[in-house]
Amino acid sequence: MDLSSTYVVQTYLLLVHNFYPYAEQQPNRGHFTKLYSFLRHPI
């Protein structure tokens, strides 16, 4: 991953964490977990 892509990912995760804290309590939390796990691993 180049620096710009990493920055975008970090910003995205930060926004999700800040503006959608209730997501973890939703039935589809598995989707967020999978997405987060996928983004944490460099391509």
Secondary structure, DSSP 8 states (H G I E B T S, - for coil): --HHHHHHHHHHHHHHHHH-GGGGGSTTHHHHHHHHHHHHS--
